[in-house]
Amino acid sequence: AAHEERRHEPHPWWRVIWLTGVDYFSTLGYQPGIALIAAGAIAPFATSVLVLVTLLGALPIYAQVARRSYAGQGSIAMLENLLPGWNGKLLVLILLGFAATDFVITMTLSAADATKHAIENPYLRPFLGDAQVGLTLVLLSLLAVVFLLGFKEAIGLATIVAIPYLLLSLAVLGRGLVEIARRPELWDNWHAALTLRGNWGVIVAGSLFVFPTLALGMSGFETGVSVMPLVDGGPEDERPRRGAPAPLGRIRNTRKLLAAAAVIMSVMLVLSALVTTLLIPPEAYREGGPASGRALAYLAHEFFSSGLASLYDLSTILILWLAGASAMAALLNLVPRYLPRFGMAPTWAAHSRPLVLVLLAINVVVTLVFRASVEAQSAAYATGVLALILSAAFAVTLALWREGRRVASGYFGAMTLVFAYTLVDNSIGRPDGVIIATVFILFIL
């Protein structure tokens, strides 16, 4: 781990956050549309539940993971250390299956959503037509080619892509809020739709019920720990106190990164849910509609000129493509770290180029199975995300219990139950993610 850390040049946390952002913030490209399909008029309330779980659950969980896995190895390495022997190896194998599901669907869903934005663009549609599957495969192939040539994640590139995307998204949301303020009847229509749903108790229950479907709004948050080796800890780490067990400066700055990312995304999610719910008619956001998989882009083309709206499309396509690149890099680091050492993979799995070709083949199969549909892949994506967050919650609970911190362990144990329920509920309703993870596990074996 120390050798790996020396290979990376440290950067301030407020620059490293954009590496997390290309995966985490890019979910704004499709999350509002998925929330509308799942929750309809109560989407803002259901999204608020997602925000609460993020701030009260995922954020403190990964803050604890950062303290105990400061080399960026995450909860899988924590569980391997906490559960030695074959029990730990078996759990790692299962988690690798779900991690592969998470990262593979990140690539295929992000490419599918990028394609959706491209073919709905008025300038590109005459050339692209309805080639949803074909263009998605082209984007995935391009991603593989770039990695075969030797791709290195660059903080500068992530910054160039993520910051304009957030600023343009804020512009769309701000324009939407202005439109809502100008048209009071929009509030009346929303209130009437909520009244049809029932009283507040029914609305709250409905929001809790659809939360598992919206859980992929947390996808990418876990990468805040994986980028820890890039975070500069400052003078405190350069001149550590005698007996200091860990780089305290890096841990503290990573926690700042996690908190900032969670707050930024929480604000954006709530605003996007409110604006899209009030402004987009149901027939537009249903699957196959012009706003399906691209709710904010749909509003951008409603409010702005074709040129400015196309700039937003381009920004969205780029950040979604980088989200796929981030997932590819994560798998290229994860597989060689565990499988050859456990005797679960041939020696060539330790080399990136053969793995890139294997992952491309898997991406092609997944894309064809789901017909490059964003909505069809959302449940499988949520399953992978929830499994990884659940593993982090369980690892933190177990670590705190062994440290004798019973109250803290009880809190994170409750969070473990929340994520376990969410994972089971999501898997029962749409078992695609479990099926894909099982296939990956069997493939490894």
Rosetta blueprint (number, residue, H / E / L):
1 A L
2 A H
3 H H
4 E H
5 E H
6 R H
7 R L
8 H L
9 E L
10 P L
11 H E
12 P L
13 W H
14 W H
15 R H
16 V H
17 I H
18 W H
19 L H
20 T H
21 G H
22 V H
23 D H
24 Y H
25 F H
26 S H
27 T H
28 L H
29 G H
30 Y L
31 Q H
32 P H
33 G H
34 I H
35 A H
36 L H
37 I H
38 A H
39 A H
40 G H
41 A H
42 I H
43 A H
44 P H
45 F H
46 A H
47 T H
48 S H
49 V H
50 L H
51 V H
52 L H
53 V H
54 T H
55 L H
56 L H
57 G H
58 A H
59 L H
60 P H
61 I H
62 Y H
63 A H
64 Q H
65 V H
66 A H
67 R H
68 R H
69 S L
70 Y L
71 A L
72 G L
73 Q L
74 G H
75 S H
76 I H
77 A H
78 M H
79 L H
80 E H
81 N H
82 L H
83 L L
84 P L
85 G L
86 W H
87 N H
88 G H
89 K H
90 L H
91 L H
92 V H
93 L H
94 I H
95 L H
96 L H
97 G H
98 F H
99 A H
100 A H
101 T H
102 D H
103 F H
104 V H
105 I H
106 T H
107 M H
108 T H
109 L H
110 S H
111 A H
112 A H
113 D H
114 A H
115 T H
116 K H
117 H H
118 A H
119 I H
120 E L
121 N L
122 P L
123 Y L
124 L L
125 R H
126 P H
127 F H
128 L H
129 G L
130 D L
131 A L
132 Q H
133 V H
134 G H
135 L H
136 T H
137 L H
138 V H
139 L H
140 L H
141 S H
142 L H
143 L H
144 A H
145 V H
146 V H
147 F H
148 L H
149 L H
150 G L
151 F L
152 K L
153 E L
154 A L
155 I H
156 G H
157 L H
158 A H
159 T H
160 I H
161 V H
162 A H
163 I H
164 P H
165 Y H
166 L H
167 L H
168 L H
169 S H
170 L H
171 A H
172 V H
173 L H
174 G H
175 R H
176 G H
177 L H
178 V H
179 E H
180 I H
181 A H
182 R H
183 R L
184 P L
185 E H
186 L H
187 W H
188 D H
189 N H
190 W H
191 H H
192 A H
193 A H
194 L H
195 T H
196 L H
197 R H
198 G L
199 N L
200 W H
201 G H
202 V H
203 I H
204 V H
205 A H
206 G H
207 S H
208 L H
209 F H
210 V H
211 F H
212 P H
213 T H
214 L H
215 A H
216 L H
217 G H
218 M H
219 S L
220 G L
221 F L
222 E L
223 T H
224 G H
225 V H
226 S H
227 V L
228 M H
229 P H
230 L H
231 V E
232 D L
233 G L
234 G L
235 P H
236 E H
237 D H
238 E H
239 R L
240 P L
241 R L
242 R L
243 G L
244 A L
245 P L
246 A L
247 P L
248 L H
249 G H
250 R H
251 I H
252 R H
253 N H
254 T H
255 R H
256 K H
257 L H
258 L H
259 A H
260 A H
261 A H
262 A H
263 V H
264 I H
265 M H
266 S H
267 V H
268 M H
269 L H
270 V H
271 L H
272 S H
273 A H
274 L H
275 V H
276 T H
277 T H
278 L H
279 L H
280 I L
281 P L
282 P H
283 E H
284 A H
285 Y H
286 R L
287 E L
288 G L
289 G L
290 P L
291 A L
292 S L
293 G L
294 R L
295 A H
296 L H
297 A H
298 Y H
299 L H
300 A H
301 H H
302 E H
303 F H
304 F L
305 S L
306 S H
307 G H
308 L H
309 A H
310 S H
311 L H
312 Y H
313 D H
314 L H
315 S H
316 T H
317 I H
318 L H
319 I H
320 L H
321 W H
322 L H
323 A H
324 G H
325 A H
326 S H
327 A H
328 M H
329 A H
330 A H
331 L H
332 L H
333 N H
334 L H
335 V H
336 P H
337 R H
338 Y H
339 L L
340 P L
341 R L
342 F L
343 G L
344 M L
345 A L
346 P L
347 T H
348 W H
349 A H
350 A H
351 H L
352 S H
353 R H
354 P H
355 L H
356 V H
357 L H
358 V H
359 L H
360 L H
361 A H
362 I H
363 N H
364 V H
365 V H
366 V H
367 T H
368 L H
369 V H
370 F H
371 R L
372 A L
373 S L
374 V H
375 E H
376 A H
377 Q H
378 S H
379 A H
380 A H
381 Y H
382 A H
383 T H
384 G H
385 V H
386 L H
387 A H
388 L H
389 I H
390 L H
391 S H
392 A H
393 A H
394 F H
395 A H
396 V H
397 T H
398 L H
399 A H
400 L H
401 W H
402 R H
403 E L
404 G L
405 R L
406 R H
407 V H
408 A H
409 S H
410 G H
411 Y H
412 F H
413 G H
414 A H
415 M H
416 T H
417 L H
418 V H
419 F H
420 A H
421 Y H
422 T H
423 L H
424 V H
425 D H
426 N H
427 S H
428 I H
429 G H
430 R L
431 P L
432 D H
433 G H
434 V H
435 I H
436 I H
437 A H
438 T H
439 V H
440 F H
441 I H
442 L H
443 F H
444 I H
445 L L
